[in-house]
Amino acid sequence: MRLRIPDIREAVISDETFVLLDEFRRFRQFKRYYFSMDYDWDRIDYLTKKFDQLSRRYPNELKIFSAFLERLKE
């Protein structure tokens, strides 16, 4: 969804947002198979900062894509 396909659709998310989302995907995949209760709190703090960055980015990107979809309806 980060790629613009000419004459088909605009990108939904930017490359920067993709990188942030990918951090969470990797963490989820790791935690899925990791059953210890000994959490890496530094990593969780890092992800909290990344989540703050992500939460500021994606609403605007989704609004831009939504506007693109609205233009298609016209």
Legacy VTK file of the C-alpha trace (Angstrom):
# vtk DataFile Version 3.0
C-alpha trace
ASCII
DATASET POLYDATA
POINTS 74 float
0.000 0.000 0.000
3.013 2.288 -0.026
3.387 2.193 -3.778
1.694 4.584 -6.162
0.419 2.707 -9.195
0.075 5.180 -12.064
-3.446 5.382 -13.501
-4.685 2.964 -10.822
-4.263 4.366 -7.306
-2.228 6.637 -5.105
-0.052 5.310 -2.284
-1.982 4.808 0.940
1.000 5.255 3.249
4.428 6.813 2.847
7.705 4.930 2.989
8.359 6.497 6.403
5.051 5.217 7.775
5.774 1.780 6.344
9.082 1.654 8.236
7.304 2.552 11.475
4.588 -0.064 10.913
7.229 -2.645 10.063
8.809 -2.134 13.489
5.542 -3.235 15.087
5.148 -6.178 12.714
8.606 -7.454 13.617
7.952 -7.029 17.326
4.618 -8.852 17.057
6.230 -11.745 15.199
8.921 -11.947 17.868
6.496 -11.795 20.805
4.193 -14.351 19.253
6.753 -17.111 19.844
8.449 -15.675 22.903
6.738 -16.832 26.075
9.042 -15.484 28.764
7.749 -12.808 31.114
11.137 -11.098 31.116
10.292 -8.188 28.835
12.824 -5.976 27.141
11.600 -2.677 28.604
14.085 -0.648 26.548
12.573 -2.132 23.408
9.062 -1.375 24.650
10.086 2.230 25.385
11.537 2.451 21.881
8.294 1.142 20.375
6.298 3.622 22.433
8.261 6.460 20.825
7.755 4.933 17.386
4.037 4.609 18.084
3.877 8.305 18.962
5.533 9.135 15.634
3.195 6.814 13.783
0.073 8.189 15.423
1.009 11.678 14.197
1.645 10.500 10.621
-1.016 8.056 9.570
-4.214 10.101 10.089
-3.078 12.683 7.547
-1.961 10.026 5.083
-5.326 8.290 5.334
-7.105 11.617 4.787
-5.065 12.184 1.634
-5.928 8.723 0.344
-9.569 9.217 1.251
-9.581 12.451 -0.769
-8.147 10.499 -3.705
-11.016 8.003 -3.408
-13.537 10.851 -3.266
-12.100 12.277 -6.486
-12.603 8.878 -8.134
-16.303 9.014 -7.336
-16.719 12.255 -9.294
LINES 1 75
74 0 1 2 3 4 5 6 7 8 9 10 11 12 13 14 15 16 17 18 19 20 21 22 23 24 25 26 27 28 29 30 31 32 33 34 35 36 37 38 39 40 41 42 43 44 45 46 47 48 49 50 51 52 53 54 55 56 57 58 59 60 61 62 63 64 65 66 67 68 69 70 71 72 73
